[in-house]
Amino acid sequence: MPKNRNTFSFLARWPRRAASRAVHVGWAWAQRAGAVTAEDPGRLRFGAIGAGTRLAFPQGTVFGEPWIELGAHCIIGEQVTLTAGMMPDLDLGPDPILTLGDGVVLGRGSHVIADTTVTIGSDTYCGPYVYITSTNHSYDDPHEPVGKQWPRMEPVAIGPGCWIGTGAVILPGARLGRNVVVAAGAVVRGEVPDRAVVAGAPARVVRSWDPEKGWQPPLRTPAPVPIPEGVTPEQLLALAELDEVRESP
């Protein structure tokens, strides 16, 4: 009797397993087929899209593509919104509005809203759900609904080599220097100098680099030891396995 019950249970589960596998296989195919690249742009016609750049499927809202220029080897995660202009089908002139340098990474669910110029420098990495905008609501008239008041726009410039943490917000007029770290959840406005770490809402500098003294305040963790030249991946793997043997009881 138990054997028959197991057989019937397997037969009952088989259609669900088959359907689950079919859904996953189909979704994997859709992700591959729906990705946007320079070779396969789909319906999107960017002003420029560099070699090796990929927009994962499904994409978020994308419009104003003729005024969006993407560098080479960028990674744009799923559900990322990229917009140039306040609405589709506007003529924004001869110059790009939204520009990404080479090697930019935008994490899943991020938004880059460029009603006026937004520039993100090369090798800048953004975590998921980062919000970068050149537009802000105005609140000049206390009697008029805020959403009906004309917004204010200021250019945004993010230097190369920055790291922008999950959920950070970059507001209009922000100007980030080179190799800036923005902590998760920070709200950034104004100017941030090169090689600084900012955190908080509104964000403030919590650590900066001094050419003579190094990081101020000093780092709480030691700097990683660089890998010697000539060491192969196989040798690193062997060392890691040796450490595991030493640590095991």
Buried (B, 14 or more C-beta within 10 A) or exposed (E): EEEEEEEEEEEEEEEEEEEEEEEEEEEEEEEEEBBBBBEEEEEBEBBBBBEBBBBBBEBBEBBBBBBBBBBBBBBBBBBBBBBBBBEEEBEBEEEBBBBBBBBBBBBBBBBBBBBBBBBBBBBBBBBBBBBBBBBBEEEEEEEEEEEEEEBBBBBBBBBBBBBBBBBBBBBBBBBBBBBBBBBBBBBBBEEBBEBBBBBEEEBEEBBBBEEEEEBEEEEEEEEEEEEEEEEEEEEEEEEEEEEEEEEEE
